[in-house]
Amino acid sequence: MISVVSTAESAPTGTGTPEPSLYRRIRRLFTRDLLVSLALGQVLSLLICAIGLSSKFLAEDFHANTPVFQSFLNYILLFLVYTTTLAVRQGEGNLLAILKQRWWKYMILGLVDIEANYLVLTAYQYTTLSSVQLLDCFVIPVVLLLSWFFLLVRYKAVHFVGAGLCLLGISCMVGADVLLGRQQGLGEQKLFGDLLVLGGATLYGISNVCEEFIVKNLSRVEFLGMMGLFGSFFSGIQLAIMEHKELLKVPWDWQIGLLYVGFSAFMFGLYSFMPVVMKRTSAASVNLSLLTADLYSLFCGLFLFHYKFSGLYLLSFFVIILGLVLYSSSSTYVAQDPRVYKQFRNSRPAGDPSPLSPAILEPSVTYTSLSPESGDELPVQVA
């Protein structure tokens, strides 16, 4: 049985009188850790914005509809950098040792990641841009639910309020798109496109939660190396079957080559940097941060594609940022269950040379926060 007891009291000020609770909470709301985490999330959003813009130029200006090939290039880069790093390692972190222990789990995860990218990119051909932007947010409740049941993350009311504000902000942006007539897609097949987005968002949620578990309990390089290995293999097969004819239609020149190089570099940066941010925060926080990527794309479109401006875009941006601040301002806690840690590896106690000795993992509670509350430490009693 696990019980949590709070002993927080008002911290004294320099005058010897209790510091006002409201002032103390406002001061803690904007800590260095919180601001750094928000900034890192926006770097990810800018990378996604760059990926979207390069894809748009390839598809609309050069008629190069090659989503599988674009993903394949990214997986090849991951393979060259991270899989080869695992190959030259020694000990349990070696590529062969990892494959021997859990190759089939990474194979499934690689397929999930590949098809998530493919479903969402394909959906743009059948449904409206507004529908993709709105339905893609389905990844957030998926991540929250999976984190609750499989990572044992426990949330407070402020986390749900913050997530709700982020979704409200993206709804404002979609509403502005509808009012300005910025809709694309084939109306007759809209339902099929919407289902593709929901399927892709669900797979993204599964991939993100697995990524969070791996980078926090195993290794960032291991995750990226396995994605490079299985991603390049299966996307290469999918490319040969489904997209080889499209590649022959591409009017190759230096501009198209530069766009492909740029897309691959931005995607590689996103995959390499996201585990760093996810280890610092969580899969849920990262996905909430990524909601601003569509807004950055719209702001770029004002100059590049002469989109019409709406004040709802600015309102949407500030509502999303407010939701991120609220979500990140309070700590979550993780009730660690030994069964969770047996899903990807079999550990043993530190210093035990015997591979037959199983690890003894006691149930415990771990508190995580982006804004440390020094005066509100919660002692944990495990009975």
N, C-alpha and C positions, 0 to 999 in steps of 0.2 A: 504494500500500500504506500502510495506517495502522497505526501501532504505538503503544501506550500504555505508558509507563514510570513506575513509582511510585518516588518518592524520599522517601516519608514517613518521618520519624523522630520519636522521642519528644521533645516540646517541653520545654525546661528550665523548672524552677520557680524560685521566688525563692531557694531554698537552693543552686541550682547542681546539683542532682541531677535525673535524669530523672523527670518526673511519671508516676505509675503509669498504665499504659495503660488499665486498667478505669475508673479515676476520670475520666480524660480523656474517654473515650467516653460515660460517663454524663452528664458535664457538657455535652457537645456534643449529647446526645440531646434535651435540653430547652432549645433556644435560643429567642430571641424570634421569629425567623422561623417556626420550627416551630409555636410556640404560636399565633401570629397566623393561620397557614394553617389549623390545626385549628379555630380559632374561626370563621373565615370559612366553612369547610365546614359547621359546625353551624348557621350562619345560614341557609344554603341548605336544610338539613334542616328547620329550623323553618318556613321558607316552604312547603315541600312538605307539612308537617304541616297548616298552615293551609289549604292548597288542598284536601287530602283531607277535612278536617273540614267545610269549606263545601260540598263536593260531596256529602258524606254527608247533611248537613241538607237539601240541595235534593232529593236522590233519595228519602230515606226519610220525611222529615217533610212534604214538599210534593209528592212524586211528580213531580218535574221531572227527567226523564231526558233531558238535552240536552247530551251531551258535545261535540258539534260546535259548537253555539251558544256554549258556554263558551270553547272554543278560539278561535272566531271573534272574540269580544270582545277577547281578548288580542292577536290579530294586528292588529285595528283600532287598538288603543292603540300597538302598535309602529309601525304605519304613520304615525299622527299625529305621533309624537315623532321617530322615527329616519329614516323615509323622507323626511319633509319636510325634515329636517336635511340629508340628502344632496342634495335637490332644490335647495337654496339655496347649496350649496357651489360653489366655482369650481375649475377645473382638472381634474386626473385623478381626483380624488375625487368629482366630480359624479355625480349619479344617472344621467344619460344616458351619460356616459363608461363607468361601470361596466356598465350594461346592454349597451352596444355591445361590450364586451370579453368578458363572461362571463355573459350573461343566462341561457343554457340550463343552466349549472351550478347557479346559484342556484334556478332553477325546479325542477330535480330534487331539490335539497336541501330546498326548501320542501315538496315532496310527501312526501319521506321523513319530515320532522318532523311533518307533519299526520297521516299514517297511523300513525306510532308512537304518538301520543297516542290516536288513535281505537281502535287494536287493544287496547291495555292497558285503557282504560276500558270497552270492550265486553266484555272477558274476565270482568269481575266478574259478568256476568249468567249465565255458563255454568259457571264453576269456583269452587273454594273460595277464601276469602281467604288461607288458608295457602299454597295452590298459587301464587297470584299473587305473594305475598311471596317465596317461594322461587325460582320460575322467573324472576322479574324480575331476579334476580341474574345471569342469563345475560349481561346487558349487560357485566359486568366482563371475562370472558374474551374477549368480542367486541372490547372496547376495547383490551385488551392485545395481541391478535393484530393488529388493524388498525394500532395504533401501532407495533408491531414492523416490519410489512412496508411501511407507507406513510409513516409519520413517522420511521422508522428509529430508534426509541427502543430502547435496550438496557438490560436490567434485570439486577440482581444477585439472588443467592439470597434476600437479606433482603426484597426486594420481593415475591417469590412467597410467602414465609412470612407476611408481613403481609397480603397479599390472602387467603391461606388462612384466617388467623385471623378476618378480617372475615366470610368466608363461613360459618365455624364459628359465629360469633356470631349471624348471621341464622338459622342452622339451630336454634340453641337457642331463639330466639323462636318459630319455627314449631312446634317441639316443644311449647313451652308452650301454644300455641294448640290443638294437637291434644289435649293432656291436659285442658285446660279446656273442650273442646267448642266453641271459638269457630270454627266452620266455617260458611261460607255457600256457596250455589251449588246447581246442579242436577247431581246425580250422573250422570244418564244422558248428559249432554252435556259431562261434565268434560274428556274428551280434546280436544274442539273448543276449549274455553276455554283449556286448557293450551297448545295450538298457537298460539292468538291471543297469549298472553303471550310465548311464545318469538319469534314474529314481531315483536311490538312491541319486545322487548328488543334484537333484532338491528338493527332500524331506529334505535333510540335510540343504539346503539353507533356506527353509521355517522354519524349526525347529530353526536354528540359529538366524534368524531375530526375530522370536517370543521370543526366549530366551533373546536376547538383550533388547527388549522392556520391558519384565517382570522384569528383574533384575535391570534395570535402573529406572523403574517407580513403581514397586510393591515391590517384595522381592525375594532375592535369595533363601531363605528357602522355600518360597511358591512355587517357580518353581520346586525345587528339590523334595519337598514333593508331589506335584501333579504328577510329573514324576514317583516317586516311587509307588504311589497309582495306577494310571491307567496303568503304564508300567508293573508292576508285574501282574496285573489282566489280561490284554490282551495278554501279552507274555506267561503267564501260559496257557491260552486257546490255543494259537498257538502251544505251546510246546506239549500239550496233543494230539492235532490233527495231527501234522506233524512230530514230532520228538521223540515220545515215543519209537518207534522201534530202532532208532539209539542209544538211551541211553542204551538199553538192550545189544547192541553189544559192548559197551565200556569195555575193559579189565581193570576193576578197580584195582588199587593198590596205594601205597603211592605216587609214582611219578606222576601219573595222578591226584590224589587228590591235590598234591602240585601245579601242573600247573593250575588247576581250581581255587584254592585259590589265586594264584598269579594273574591270569587273572582278577578275580573279584576285587581284591584289586586295581590293576592298573586302571581298568575301573571306579571303584568308585572314585578313586582319580581324574581321568580326569573329570568326571561329576561334582564333588564337586569344583574343582579348576577352571574349565572353566568359570563359571559365575563371579568369582572374576576378572579374566583377562578381560572378556568381558565388565564388568562394568567400568573398567579402560580405555579400548580402544574401540573396536567395533567388531561386528561380522565379518566384512570384514578384519580387521587387524588380528584377530585370525586365520581365514582361510588361510590368506597369510603366517602366521607364521607356520602353520601346514604342509606346503609344504616340510619343511626340515625333516619331520618324515620319509619319504621314504629314504632319504639319510642316516639318522642315522641307519635305518634298513640295508641298504647296507653295511655301514661301519662295523656293527656287523657281517654281513654275511661273510665279508672277513676272520674273525677269526673262526666263528662258522660253516659256511657251505662251506668255501674255495672258495668263489666267486673270479672271476678274477677282478683285479683292472683296472680302467681307469682314466686317468687324467681328463676326462669330468665330473667325479663325483665331484672333487674338484672345477672345474670351475662352475658347477651347484650350489654348495653350496654358493660360494661367490657371484654369480649373484643374487640368491634368497635373501641373506642377504642385498645386495646393494638395491634391490627393496624394502625390508622392511624398510630400513633406509629412502629412498626417500619418501615412502608412509607415514611414521610416522613423517617426518620432518616438515610437513605443517599442519595447522589446517583445519578441516572441520567445517561446521556450519549446524545447524539443525533449520529449520523454523518450530516452534511448532504450530500446528493447533489443536484447541480444539477437532475436530472430531477424531483425533488419540487417544486421551486420554479417549474417551468414549467407545473404543472398549473392554476394559477389566474391567473397573470399573466406577462407578458413584461417583464422589468425591463431597465434599461440602467445603465451605470456612473454614479455620482453626478457631476454637473457636465457630463455629455455632453448637449448640446442636440439632438443628432441622434436622432430616434426610430427610425432604422434601425440604430443601433449596438446589438448584443445585449450583455447583461451577461455577464461572464466570472465564473462562480462556481466557485471552487476547492473540491475536497472537503476537508472539515475535520471536526473533532470539537468539539462544544460540550457542556460539562458544566453540568448544572442540579442544584440541591440546595435543599431547604427548610431544611437545617441546615448552613450553611457550615462546612467543616472546614479551618480556616486552616493547620493543620499537615500536611494530607494533600493538598496540591495535586499534581495529576498532569500533568506536562509532556507535551505531545502532539507526536509527531514524525510529520510527513507526508512520505512518500517517494514 
